[in-house]
Amino acid sequence: MKRSRKQSLAENLDTSLWKLLPHDVVEVILECVPVKPLLRLRSVSKKWKLTIDSPGFKERQLIRRRQLRGPDVLIMRLSYDRPVGREGRGRKVVLSAASASRRRIGWNVSYTCGMFCAGSCDGLVCVYCLYVDSIVGNPATGWHRSFPLSNYQGLLIQRFKREGSDFPWPSLGF
């Protein structure tokens, strides 16, 4: 299959531009590239392969990816705040991140049970409780959504309501 003249000119132009850049500049550019495309770029040249496979480059790339991603949520606790002029307590989520900073998020939730942070992924945090709806939110923007109880939570609630009955704990794959 023949390549068109336009395609071959574009490929030659691209390769010649990369050759004009100093290798230090290419390294800085490659540090910003996500991991999957970076693995494909190893096949461009021997010099790039050696650069990408070097331990120093891997460490710098990992540090840069962490900086771009933002802090990881390490600890989450709920603080009780008494709103002025209202009775009862509202709960606010307080997050502590890897940089040991604390951030108060205005997710007012009125849960009576203990809440747990299931984890965080791509900046989203999942907070759940056994008896009430769970929350997924983005602490950086304050956006959050609640979603209803899962079937598993329903089974656990039924188990706790039937005190004294002897049936096994539900588990995955039953």
C-alpha positions as CSV (number, residue, x, y, z in Angstrom):
1,M,0.0,0.0,0.0
2,K,1.6,3.3,-1.1
3,R,1.6,6.3,1.2
4,S,0.4,9.6,-0.2
5,R,3.0,12.3,-0.8
6,K,1.3,14.5,1.8
7,Q,1.6,11.8,4.5
8,S,5.3,11.1,3.9
9,L,6.0,14.8,3.9
10,A,4.2,15.2,7.2
11,E,6.1,12.3,8.8
12,N,9.5,13.6,7.6
13,L,8.6,17.1,8.9
14,D,7.7,15.6,12.3
15,T,10.9,13.6,12.7
16,S,13.1,16.5,11.6
17,L,11.5,18.8,14.1
18,W,12.2,16.4,16.9
19,K,15.8,16.2,15.8
20,L,16.1,20.0,16.1
21,L,15.1,20.0,19.7
22,P,17.8,19.5,22.4
23,H,17.4,16.2,24.2
24,D,16.9,18.0,27.6
25,V,13.8,19.7,26.1
26,V,12.5,16.4,24.8
27,E,13.0,14.9,28.3
28,V,10.9,17.7,29.9
29,I,8.2,17.2,27.3
30,L,8.2,13.4,27.8
31,E,7.9,13.8,31.6
32,C,4.5,15.4,31.0
33,V,3.2,12.5,28.9
34,P,0.9,9.9,30.5
35,V,2.3,6.4,31.0
36,K,0.5,4.5,28.3
37,P,1.6,6.8,25.4
38,L,5.0,7.0,27.0
39,L,5.4,3.2,26.6
40,R,4.5,3.6,22.9
41,L,7.1,6.4,22.5
42,R,9.9,4.1,23.6
43,S,9.9,2.7,20.0
44,V,10.7,6.1,18.4
45,S,14.5,5.8,18.9
46,K,17.2,4.1,21.0
47,K,17.9,7.4,22.7
48,W,14.3,7.8,23.7
49,K,14.0,4.2,24.9
50,L,17.1,4.6,27.1
51,T,15.8,7.9,28.4
52,I,12.3,6.5,29.3
53,D,13.8,3.4,30.8
54,S,16.2,5.2,33.1
55,P,15.4,5.3,36.8
56,G,16.0,9.0,37.1
57,F,13.4,9.7,34.3
58,K,10.9,7.3,35.9
59,E,11.2,9.1,39.3
60,R,10.8,12.6,37.7
61,Q,7.8,11.4,35.7
62,L,6.2,9.9,38.8
63,I,6.8,13.1,40.8
64,R,5.3,15.2,38.0
65,R,2.2,12.9,37.7
66,R,1.6,13.2,41.4
67,Q,1.9,17.0,41.3
68,L,-0.6,17.2,38.5
69,R,-3.0,14.8,40.2
70,G,-3.2,16.8,43.4
71,P,-3.2,15.5,47.0
72,D,-4.4,12.1,48.0
73,V,-7.1,11.9,50.7
74,L,-5.5,10.2,53.7
75,I,-8.0,10.9,56.5
76,M,-11.6,11.9,56.5
77,R,-13.6,12.8,59.6
78,L,-16.9,14.3,60.2
79,S,-17.1,17.4,62.4
80,Y,-20.3,18.4,64.1
81,D,-21.2,22.1,63.4
82,R,-24.3,23.6,65.1
83,P,-25.8,25.9,62.5
84,V,-26.8,29.3,63.9
85,G,-30.5,29.6,64.5
86,R,-31.3,26.0,63.9
87,E,-31.7,23.1,66.1
88,G,-29.8,19.8,65.7
89,R,-26.4,19.2,64.3
90,G,-25.1,19.2,60.8
91,R,-22.1,17.2,59.7
92,K,-19.3,18.6,57.6
93,V,-16.6,16.6,55.9
94,V,-13.0,17.5,56.8
95,L,-10.3,16.0,54.6
96,S,-6.6,15.7,55.4
97,A,-4.3,15.2,52.5
98,A,-0.8,14.0,51.9
99,S,0.5,17.6,52.4
100,A,-1.0,17.5,55.9
101,S,-3.4,20.3,55.0
102,R,-7.0,20.2,56.1
103,R,-9.8,21.2,54.0
104,R,-13.4,21.7,55.1
105,I,-16.0,20.8,52.5
106,G,-19.6,22.0,52.7
107,W,-21.2,18.6,52.2
108,N,-23.9,19.0,54.9
109,V,-25.1,15.5,55.7
110,S,-27.4,14.6,58.5
111,Y,-26.3,11.0,59.2
112,T,-26.8,9.4,62.5
113,C,-24.4,6.5,61.9
114,G,-20.7,6.4,61.4
115,M,-19.6,7.3,57.9
116,F,-16.6,5.7,56.2
117,C,-14.4,6.8,53.3
118,A,-14.3,3.9,50.9
119,G,-11.4,5.5,48.9
120,S,-10.5,8.1,46.4
121,C,-9.8,7.8,42.7
122,D,-9.0,10.6,40.2
123,G,-10.0,13.3,42.8
124,L,-13.4,11.7,43.6
125,V,-14.1,10.5,47.1
126,C,-16.7,7.9,48.0
127,V,-18.3,8.2,51.5
128,Y,-20.8,5.7,52.7
129,C,-22.8,4.6,55.7
130,L,-24.6,1.4,56.3
131,Y,-28.1,2.8,56.8
132,V,-28.3,5.8,54.5
133,D,-27.5,6.9,50.9
134,S,-23.8,7.1,49.9
135,I,-22.1,10.2,48.6
136,V,-19.5,10.5,45.7
137,G,-18.0,14.0,45.5
138,N,-15.0,16.0,44.4
139,P,-13.4,17.9,47.3
140,A,-11.6,20.3,45.0
141,T,-14.8,21.7,43.5
142,G,-17.3,20.9,46.2
143,W,-19.5,18.9,43.8
144,H,-21.2,15.9,45.2
145,R,-24.0,13.4,44.4
146,S,-25.8,10.9,46.6
147,F,-26.9,7.5,45.4
148,P,-29.3,5.0,47.0
149,L,-28.5,2.0,49.1
150,S,-27.0,-1.0,47.4
151,N,-28.5,-4.5,47.6
152,Y,-25.8,-5.6,49.9
153,Q,-26.6,-2.8,52.4
154,G,-30.2,-3.8,52.3
155,L,-29.3,-7.4,53.2
156,L,-27.2,-6.1,56.1
157,I,-30.0,-3.9,57.4
158,Q,-32.4,-6.9,57.3
159,R,-29.8,-9.0,59.3
160,F,-29.5,-6.3,62.0
161,K,-33.3,-6.0,62.2
162,R,-33.7,-9.7,62.9
163,E,-32.0,-9.9,66.2
164,G,-31.4,-13.5,67.4
165,S,-31.9,-15.1,64.0
166,D,-29.0,-17.3,62.9
167,F,-28.3,-16.9,59.3
168,P,-24.9,-16.4,57.6
169,W,-23.5,-13.0,56.7
170,P,-24.1,-12.2,53.0
171,S,-21.0,-12.2,50.9
172,L,-20.1,-11.6,47.4
173,G,-20.9,-14.4,45.0
174,F,-23.6,-16.0,47.0
